[in-house]
Amino acid sequence: MELDPGLAFGTGTHPTTAMCLEWLAEQNLQNQSLIDYGCGSGILGIAALLLGADIVHGVDNDSQALVATRDNCKKNAIIEEQFSLYLPGDFARTLSAGDVQQVDTLLANILAGPLVSLAQYLAAMVKPEGSLLLSGILREQADEVMTAYAQWFTFSNPVIQGDWTRLEGQRKS
């Protein structure tokens, strides 16, 4: 994978991103649809596509991140139809219009505060029995984040690297 983060976050060296990349590498992503919420440089979505996913929807509140993601897609021969990009308001309108359906996996490598406040919104985007991967969470914040999603997801044991935690949940039927 070729990657230039530009002005966006995400080079793969931070523990939260590295843990997400490790998780992606262990999954069978063939014929899968994903949302990369807080896509930054696009590293996780691009990795998913290179590992066989069909389509990724990237969302970021920084327009420069979307520019960096598009540039990185070009560097990795990812066509625009495979990785659609949105600012949060535009994505919400796309969801409301029914242009994006529930996905197999939602990735969100953002901070714990936004993860908690977005719990109901993000949970609704995942198909029954689909996967949720959350990172950007400090070890002492993991329980709060899991509690915010507990009514929709069953979580595996947290994966911890240094001060950081990765959470993997499966959507309840």
Contacts in CASP RR format, 6 or more apart in sequence:
PFRMAT RR
TARGET T0000
AUTHOR 0000-0000-0000
METHOD contacts of the structure
MODEL  1
MELDPGLAFGTGTHPTTAMCLEWLAEQNLQNQSLIDYGCGSGILGIAALL
LGADIVHGVDNDSQALVATRDNCKKNAIIEEQFSLYLPGDFARTLSAGDV
QQVDTLLANILAGPLVSLAQYLAAMVKPEGSLLLSGILREQADEVMTAYA
QWFTFSNPVIQGDWTRLEGQRKS
1 43 0 8 1.000
1 46 0 8 1.000
1 47 0 8 1.000
1 50 0 8 1.000
1 76 0 8 1.000
2 72 0 8 1.000
2 75 0 8 1.000
2 76 0 8 1.000
3 10 0 8 1.000
3 11 0 8 1.000
3 12 0 8 1.000
3 41 0 8 1.000
3 43 0 8 1.000
3 46 0 8 1.000
3 72 0 8 1.000
3 75 0 8 1.000
4 41 0 8 1.000
4 68 0 8 1.000
4 71 0 8 1.000
4 72 0 8 1.000
4 75 0 8 1.000
5 11 0 8 1.000
5 40 0 8 1.000
5 41 0 8 1.000
5 43 0 8 1.000
5 68 0 8 1.000
6 41 0 8 1.000
6 64 0 8 1.000
6 68 0 8 1.000
6 71 0 8 1.000
7 62 0 8 1.000
7 64 0 8 1.000
7 65 0 8 1.000
7 67 0 8 1.000
7 68 0 8 1.000
8 40 0 8 1.000
8 41 0 8 1.000
8 42 0 8 1.000
8 60 0 8 1.000
8 62 0 8 1.000
8 64 0 8 1.000
8 65 0 8 1.000
8 67 0 8 1.000
8 68 0 8 1.000
8 69 0 8 1.000
9 40 0 8 1.000
9 41 0 8 1.000
9 65 0 8 1.000
10 17 0 8 1.000
10 40 0 8 1.000
10 41 0 8 1.000
10 42 0 8 1.000
10 43 0 8 1.000
11 17 0 8 1.000
11 41 0 8 1.000
11 43 0 8 1.000
12 18 0 8 1.000
12 21 0 8 1.000
12 43 0 8 1.000
15 161 0 8 1.000
15 162 0 8 1.000
15 163 0 8 1.000
15 164 0 8 1.000
16 109 0 8 1.000
16 135 0 8 1.000
16 136 0 8 1.000
16 137 0 8 1.000
16 164 0 8 1.000
16 166 0 8 1.000
17 43 0 8 1.000
17 44 0 8 1.000
17 109 0 8 1.000
17 135 0 8 1.000
18 161 0 8 1.000
19 135 0 8 1.000
19 159 0 8 1.000
19 161 0 8 1.000
19 164 0 8 1.000
19 166 0 8 1.000
20 44 0 8 1.000
20 107 0 8 1.000
20 109 0 8 1.000
20 133 0 8 1.000
20 135 0 8 1.000
20 166 0 8 1.000
21 43 0 8 1.000
21 44 0 8 1.000
21 47 0 8 1.000
23 133 0 8 1.000
23 159 0 8 1.000
23 166 0 8 1.000
23 168 0 8 1.000
24 44 0 8 1.000
24 47 0 8 1.000
24 48 0 8 1.000
24 51 0 8 1.000
24 107 0 8 1.000
25 47 0 8 1.000
25 51 0 8 1.000
27 51 0 8 1.000
27 105 0 8 1.000
27 131 0 8 1.000
29 48 0 8 1.000
29 51 0 8 1.000
29 52 0 8 1.000
29 53 0 8 1.000
29 105 0 8 1.000
30 52 0 8 1.000
30 53 0 8 1.000
31 54 0 8 1.000
32 48 0 8 1.000
32 52 0 8 1.000
32 53 0 8 1.000
32 54 0 8 1.000
32 103 0 8 1.000
32 104 0 8 1.000
32 105 0 8 1.000
33 53 0 8 1.000
33 54 0 8 1.000
33 55 0 8 1.000
33 56 0 8 1.000
33 57 0 8 1.000
33 101 0 8 1.000
33 103 0 8 1.000
33 104 0 8 1.000
33 105 0 8 1.000
34 45 0 8 1.000
34 48 0 8 1.000
34 53 0 8 1.000
34 55 0 8 1.000
34 56 0 8 1.000
34 57 0 8 1.000
34 103 0 8 1.000
34 104 0 8 1.000
34 105 0 8 1.000
34 106 0 8 1.000
34 107 0 8 1.000
35 56 0 8 1.000
35 57 0 8 1.000
35 58 0 8 1.000
35 59 0 8 1.000
35 100 0 8 1.000
35 103 0 8 1.000
35 105 0 8 1.000
35 106 0 8 1.000
35 107 0 8 1.000
35 125 0 8 1.000
36 42 0 8 1.000
36 44 0 8 1.000
36 45 0 8 1.000
36 48 0 8 1.000
36 56 0 8 1.000
36 57 0 8 1.000
36 58 0 8 1.000
36 59 0 8 1.000
36 107 0 8 1.000
36 108 0 8 1.000
37 58 0 8 1.000
37 59 0 8 1.000
37 106 0 8 1.000
37 107 0 8 1.000
37 108 0 8 1.000
37 110 0 8 1.000
37 118 0 8 1.000
37 122 0 8 1.000
38 58 0 8 1.000
38 59 0 8 1.000
38 60 0 8 1.000
38 61 0 8 1.000
38 65 0 8 1.000
38 108 0 8 1.000
38 109 0 8 1.000
38 110 0 8 1.000
39 45 0 8 1.000
39 58 0 8 1.000
39 59 0 8 1.000
39 60 0 8 1.000
39 65 0 8 1.000
39 66 0 8 1.000
39 69 0 8 1.000
39 85 0 8 1.000
40 60 0 8 1.000
40 62 0 8 1.000
40 65 0 8 1.000
40 68 0 8 1.000
40 69 0 8 1.000
41 65 0 8 1.000
41 68 0 8 1.000
41 69 0 8 1.000
41 72 0 8 1.000
42 58 0 8 1.000
42 65 0 8 1.000
42 68 0 8 1.000
42 69 0 8 1.000
42 72 0 8 1.000
42 73 0 8 1.000
42 83 0 8 1.000
43 72 0 8 1.000
44 107 0 8 1.000
44 109 0 8 1.000
45 53 0 8 1.000
45 56 0 8 1.000
45 58 0 8 1.000
45 83 0 8 1.000
45 107 0 8 1.000
46 56 0 8 1.000
46 69 0 8 1.000
46 72 0 8 1.000
46 73 0 8 1.000
46 76 0 8 1.000
46 78 0 8 1.000
46 83 0 8 1.000
48 56 0 8 1.000
48 105 0 8 1.000
48 107 0 8 1.000
49 56 0 8 1.000
49 76 0 8 1.000
49 78 0 8 1.000
49 82 0 8 1.000
49 83 0 8 1.000
50 76 0 8 1.000
50 78 0 8 1.000
54 82 0 8 1.000
55 81 0 8 1.000
55 82 0 8 1.000
55 83 0 8 1.000
55 84 0 8 1.000
56 82 0 8 1.000
56 83 0 8 1.000
56 84 0 8 1.000
57 83 0 8 1.000
57 84 0 8 1.000
57 85 0 8 1.000
57 86 0 8 1.000
57 91 0 8 1.000
57 100 0 8 1.000
57 103 0 8 1.000
58 69 0 8 1.000
58 83 0 8 1.000
58 84 0 8 1.000
58 85 0 8 1.000
58 86 0 8 1.000
58 91 0 8 1.000
59 85 0 8 1.000
59 86 0 8 1.000
59 87 0 8 1.000
59 88 0 8 1.000
59 91 0 8 1.000
60 66 0 8 1.000
60 69 0 8 1.000
60 85 0 8 1.000
60 87 0 8 1.000
60 88 0 8 1.000
61 87 0 8 1.000
61 88 0 8 1.000
63 87 0 8 1.000
66 85 0 8 1.000
66 86 0 8 1.000
66 87 0 8 1.000
69 83 0 8 1.000
69 85 0 8 1.000
70 80 0 8 1.000
70 85 0 8 1.000
73 79 0 8 1.000
73 80 0 8 1.000
73 82 0 8 1.000
73 83 0 8 1.000
84 100 0 8 1.000
86 94 0 8 1.000
91 100 0 8 1.000
94 100 0 8 1.000
95 125 0 8 1.000
100 125 0 8 1.000
102 124 0 8 1.000
102 125 0 8 1.000
102 126 0 8 1.000
102 127 0 8 1.000
103 125 0 8 1.000
103 126 0 8 1.000
103 127 0 8 1.000
103 130 0 8 1.000
104 126 0 8 1.000
104 127 0 8 1.000
104 130 0 8 1.000
104 131 0 8 1.000
105 126 0 8 1.000
105 130 0 8 1.000
105 131 0 8 1.000
105 132 0 8 1.000
105 133 0 8 1.000
106 122 0 8 1.000
106 125 0 8 1.000
106 126 0 8 1.000
106 131 0 8 1.000
106 132 0 8 1.000
106 133 0 8 1.000
107 133 0 8 1.000
108 115 0 8 1.000
108 118 0 8 1.000
108 122 0 8 1.000
108 132 0 8 1.000
108 133 0 8 1.000
108 134 0 8 1.000
108 135 0 8 1.000
109 134 0 8 1.000
109 135 0 8 1.000
109 136 0 8 1.000
110 136 0 8 1.000
111 136 0 8 1.000
111 137 0 8 1.000
112 136 0 8 1.000
112 137 0 8 1.000
112 138 0 8 1.000
112 141 0 8 1.000
112 144 0 8 1.000
112 145 0 8 1.000
113 141 0 8 1.000
115 122 0 8 1.000
115 134 0 8 1.000
115 136 0 8 1.000
115 137 0 8 1.000
115 145 0 8 1.000
115 148 0 8 1.000
116 144 0 8 1.000
116 145 0 8 1.000
116 148 0 8 1.000
119 148 0 8 1.000
119 149 0 8 1.000
119 152 0 8 1.000
122 132 0 8 1.000
122 149 0 8 1.000
123 132 0 8 1.000
123 149 0 8 1.000
123 152 0 8 1.000
123 153 0 8 1.000
123 171 0 8 1.000
126 132 0 8 1.000
126 152 0 8 1.000
126 153 0 8 1.000
126 171 0 8 1.000
127 171 0 8 1.000
128 171 0 8 1.000
128 172 0 8 1.000
128 173 0 8 1.000
129 170 0 8 1.000
129 171 0 8 1.000
129 172 0 8 1.000
129 173 0 8 1.000
130 170 0 8 1.000
130 171 0 8 1.000
131 168 0 8 1.000
131 169 0 8 1.000
131 170 0 8 1.000
131 171 0 8 1.000
132 149 0 8 1.000
132 153 0 8 1.000
132 167 0 8 1.000
132 168 0 8 1.000
132 169 0 8 1.000
132 170 0 8 1.000
132 171 0 8 1.000
133 166 0 8 1.000
133 167 0 8 1.000
133 168 0 8 1.000
133 169 0 8 1.000
134 145 0 8 1.000
134 149 0 8 1.000
134 166 0 8 1.000
134 167 0 8 1.000
134 168 0 8 1.000
135 164 0 8 1.000
135 165 0 8 1.000
135 166 0 8 1.000
135 167 0 8 1.000
136 164 0 8 1.000
136 165 0 8 1.000
137 145 0 8 1.000
137 164 0 8 1.000
137 165 0 8 1.000
137 166 0 8 1.000
137 167 0 8 1.000
138 163 0 8 1.000
138 164 0 8 1.000
138 165 0 8 1.000
139 160 0 8 1.000
139 162 0 8 1.000
139 163 0 8 1.000
139 164 0 8 1.000
139 165 0 8 1.000
141 165 0 8 1.000
142 158 0 8 1.000
142 165 0 8 1.000
142 167 0 8 1.000
145 167 0 8 1.000
146 155 0 8 1.000
146 158 0 8 1.000
146 167 0 8 1.000
149 155 0 8 1.000
149 169 0 8 1.000
152 171 0 8 1.000
152 172 0 8 1.000
153 169 0 8 1.000
153 170 0 8 1.000
153 171 0 8 1.000
153 172 0 8 1.000
154 169 0 8 1.000
154 170 0 8 1.000
154 172 0 8 1.000
155 167 0 8 1.000
155 168 0 8 1.000
155 169 0 8 1.000
156 167 0 8 1.000
156 168 0 8 1.000
156 169 0 8 1.000
156 170 0 8 1.000
158 165 0 8 1.000
158 166 0 8 1.000
158 167 0 8 1.000
159 165 0 8 1.000
159 166 0 8 1.000
159 167 0 8 1.000
159 168 0 8 1.000
160 166 0 8 1.000
END
